[in-house]
Each structure stands twice: as structure tokens, then as C-alpha cells.
Amino acid sequence: MAGSSEIDLALTAAAEFLRQKADPEKAFERKRYLKSPYDMLGCTVPTIRTAAKKVKRACPEPPLDELIQALNDYYSKNCHEDRLLANFAATHYVEMFDDSHVSGMFKDWLLDSHNWDFVDGICTWVVGRIALTYPDAYQEIESWTVHEWMWLRRASVLCHLPAIGAGTLRVDQLKRSIDLLIEEKEFFIRKVIGWVLRELSKHDPILAELIIDEFRDRASGLTLREATKYL
């Protein structure tokens, strides 16, 4: 049951806002598209982001322990939008987290994720941004490359996106992860390698081409099409 702290009340109000915006027809379509195991309200992503902003405005500086408990409560719910609400709300408090939360709370979230939209949001807007401030998080991220859970393996590559934008990419680490994953048959692994290299090509096309050439003979067609889209 939800608590009565300020952050609990803010999340409860945001969840009620989402239910006011529910669309059963969209819920059916989105559940089928995502193959989500959770109940679906049918809210759009912009609507969920608006709800997350409402949480931040209502509770700008919650105590860390209360924030973690409240976010974990929502990420454990059986409603897809409630879980995304926790994900998007966490992005507004990312400065409160450190590398211990990457190896703890957010790893637990990824282990409890069964869809790309959860994983991608956690990696690109939370974990990858934490690592920019707390580089020790990269050691944990690299360990995910060989994890049995496919979504953690995807995360080991995807978490580099914020560093690409910031110009602080750990090139050797990314290459080590790609080397271990490049021959995977999983669609979401092949796709993410290409996606990250495609984003790198926007910032440093020469480096992107060097990495692509290094793995070209082992890469899938999907990976290469994604990686070379802007080259």
C-alpha cells in the first residue's frame, strides 16, 4: 500500500492523472505492440512525462530513502504506465543517485524489465547519466555484458549513449562489450549495437567508422544498416 510521505502523495496524484487520461482502445493496441505482460491504461508517452513532471513540481526535494521506496513501489506495480511513471520520475531526481544505485536499485529494475521501453528509459535517462558523474558505475555496467538476462546485456551497450553526447565515451569499454555481443542472435542486441554506433557517427564519424570496420565481418546486416545510416 502506498505511504503518506510527500513523494508518495505526489506519485499517487500523478497516477490518478494518468487514469483520467486512459484510453482503452490505445491500451489494447499498445499492449499488443509491446507484448507487455502488464495491465495497460493506453496513455501516451508525452502524457506520462507530464505526470512525472507533476511529481517533481509537487515534491522537488524528497528525502532519498523516501524517494527510493516510493519509486520502487511504483516500479513493482502491475500497470505498464505506473512503471513508466517511476522510470520517468527518476529522471527528474537523477542528481540524487550515485553508482551504488546503479548496482542496486536500477539493476533490480532492469532485471524486472521485460520491454525495450523500460530498459531504454532507465539506461539513457538515468543509469547512463549517473555514470557521467560517478564513473565507478561503468565497472558495473560492463559486467552486464555477460549477464544471462538479455535486457542487461542490451543495457551494457545502451548506457554509453549519454557519454557519447557528452564527449566522454569510454571507447575501449564499448568495444569490449561489442566484441562479446556482436555475434548474438537476439534482435534487441543486434539493434542496440547499431543504434549506439549510429549515434556515435553523429558526433565522431571517423571513430564510428573505425569501430564499424573492426567488427564488420562479424556484424549482422541489421547492425550494419543501423550503424552506417548517417555515414
C-alpha positions in Angstrom: 0.0 0.0 0.0 1.2 3.5 -0.8 2.7 5.5 2.0 1.8 9.0 3.1 5.1 10.8 2.5 5.2 13.9 0.2 6.7 11.8 -2.6 4.1 9.1 -2.1 1.3 11.6 -2.4 2.8 13.2 -5.4 3.1 9.8 -7.2 -0.4 8.9 -6.2 -1.7 12.2 -7.7 0.2 11.6 -10.9 -1.1 8.0 -11.2 -4.6 9.3 -10.8 -3.9 11.9 -13.6 -2.9 9.0 -15.8 -6.1 7.2 -15.1 -8.0 10.2 -16.2 -6.2 10.1 -19.5 -6.7 6.4 -20.0 -7.7 5.2 -23.5 -8.9 1.5 -23.6 -8.5 1.3 -27.4 -5.0 2.6 -27.3 -4.3 0.3 -24.4 -5.2 -2.7 -26.4 -3.1 -1.7 -29.4 -0.1 -0.7 -27.2 -0.2 -3.9 -25.2 -0.2 -6.0 -28.3 2.7 -3.9 -29.9 4.9 -4.1 -26.8 3.8 -7.6 -25.8 3.7 -6.2 -22.3 2.8 -8.6 -19.5 1.3 -5.7 -17.5 -2.1 -4.0 -17.5 -2.2 -1.0 -19.8 -4.0 2.3 -19.5 -3.4 3.5 -23.0 -1.7 6.7 -22.1 0.8 8.3 -24.5 4.4 8.8 -23.6 4.1 12.6 -23.5 1.2 12.2 -21.0 3.4 10.0 -18.8 6.2 12.5 -19.0 3.8 15.3 -18.0 2.7 13.2 -15.0 6.4 12.7 -14.0 6.9 16.5 -14.2 3.9 16.9 -11.9 5.7 14.7 -9.3 8.8 16.8 -9.4 6.9 20.1 -9.1 4.9 18.7 -6.1 7.9 17.3 -4.4 11.1 18.9 -5.6 13.5 17.6 -2.8 12.2 14.4 -1.2 14.4 12.6 1.4 16.4 10.0 -0.6 15.1 7.0 1.4 11.5 8.0 0.8 12.2 8.7 -2.9 13.7 5.2 -3.4 10.9 3.5 -1.5 8.2 5.3 -3.4 9.8 4.8 -6.8 10.4 1.1 -6.1 6.7 0.7 -5.1 5.6 2.1 -8.4 8.1 0.2 -10.5 6.8 -3.1 -8.9 3.2 -2.4 -9.9 1.3 -4.4 -12.5 0.4 -1.4 -14.6 2.7 -0.5 -17.5 2.1 3.2 -17.1 2.8 3.2 -13.4 6.1 1.6 -14.0 7.0 4.1 -16.7 5.9 6.8 -14.3 8.5 5.6 -11.8 11.1 5.5 -14.6 10.3 9.0 -15.9 10.1 10.4 -12.4 13.5 9.1 -11.6 15.0 11.2 -14.4 14.0 14.3 -12.5 15.9 13.2 -9.4 18.9 11.7 -11.1 21.3 14.0 -9.3 20.3 12.3 -6.1 21.6 8.9 -7.2 25.1 7.5 -7.3 26.9 4.4 -8.5 25.6 2.3 -5.6 22.1 2.8 -7.0 23.3 1.6 -10.5 24.4 -1.7 -9.0 21.4 -1.8 -6.6 18.1 -0.2 -7.3 18.4 0.3 -11.1 20.0 -3.1 -11.8 17.0 -4.6 -9.9 14.7 -2.6 -12.2 16.4 -3.8 -15.3 16.2 -7.4 -14.0 12.4 -6.8 -13.6 12.1 -5.3 -17.1 10.5 -7.2 -20.0 10.2 -4.5 -22.6 12.6 -2.2 -24.5 10.7 1.0 -23.4 11.5 0.3 -19.8 15.1 -0.7 -20.5 15.8 2.2 -22.8 14.4 4.8 -20.5 16.4 3.5 -17.5 19.6 3.3 -19.4 19.6 6.6 -21.4 17.9 8.9 -18.9 19.1 7.5 -15.6 21.9 5.0 -15.4 24.0 6.5 -18.3 23.6 10.0 -16.7 24.6 8.7 -13.3 27.8 7.2 -14.8 28.8 10.6 -16.1 29.0 11.9 -12.6 30.1 8.6 -10.9 32.4 6.8 -13.3 32.7 3.8 -11.0 29.3 2.9 -12.3 30.9 1.9 -15.6 32.5 -1.2 -14.0 29.1 -2.4 -13.0 27.7 -1.6 -16.5 30.4 -3.5 -18.2 29.7 -6.6 -16.0 26.2 -6.7 -17.5 27.7 -7.6 -20.9 27.9 -11.3 -20.0 24.7 -11.4 -17.9 22.2 -14.2 -18.7 19.4 -11.6 -18.8 19.2 -10.3 -22.3 18.0 -6.8 -21.3 21.0 -6.3 -19.0 23.3 -7.2 -22.0 21.5 -4.6 -24.0 21.9 -2.1 -21.2 25.7 -2.7 -21.2 25.9 -1.0 -24.6 23.0 1.4 -24.3 24.2 3.1 -21.2 27.0 4.7 -23.2 24.6 7.0 -25.1 24.8 9.9 -22.6 28.6 9.7 -22.7 28.6 9.9 -26.5 26.6 13.1 -26.3 28.9 14.5 -23.5 32.1 13.6 -25.4 33.3 11.3 -22.7 32.7 7.9 -24.3 34.8 5.1 -22.9 35.8 3.7 -26.3 37.7 0.7 -25.1 34.9 -0.4 -22.8 32.3 0.0 -25.5 34.5 -2.1 -27.9 34.9 -4.8 -25.3 31.2 -5.1 -24.9 30.6 -5.1 -28.7 33.2 -7.7 -29.1 31.3 -10.0 -26.7 27.9 -9.3 -28.1 28.4 -8.8 -31.9 27.6 -12.3 -32.9 24.4 -12.5 -30.7 21.2 -13.6 -32.5 18.9 -11.5 -30.3 17.3 -8.8 -32.3 17.4 -6.3 -29.5 21.2 -6.8 -29.1 22.0 -6.5 -32.8 19.8 -3.4 -32.9 21.3 -1.6 -30.0 24.9 -2.1 -31.2 23.9 -0.4 -34.5 21.9 2.3 -32.7 24.8 3.3 -30.4 27.3 3.3 -33.3 24.8 5.4 -35.4 24.6 7.9 -32.6 28.4 8.0 -32.3 28.6 8.7 -36.0 26.7 11.9 -35.5 29.4 13.2 -33.1 32.6 11.4 -34.3 32.1 9.8 -37.7 35.8 8.8 -38.0 35.7 6.9 -34.7 32.4 5.3 -35.6 33.8 4.1 -38.9 36.9 2.7 -37.3 34.8 0.7 -34.8 32.4 -0.5 -37.5 35.3 -1.6 -39.7 36.8 -3.5 -36.8 33.6 -5.6 -36.4 32.2 -5.5 -39.9 33.0 -9.1 -40.7 31.2 -10.4 -37.6 28.3 -8.0 -37.6 24.7 -8.8 -38.7 23.1 -6.9 -41.6 20.8 -5.3 -39.1 23.7 -3.9 -37.0 25.5 -2.6 -40.1 22.4 -0.9 -41.5 21.7 0.9 -38.2 25.4 1.8 -37.7 26.0 3.2 -41.1 22.7 5.1 -41.6 24.4 8.6 -41.4 27.8 7.6 -42.8 
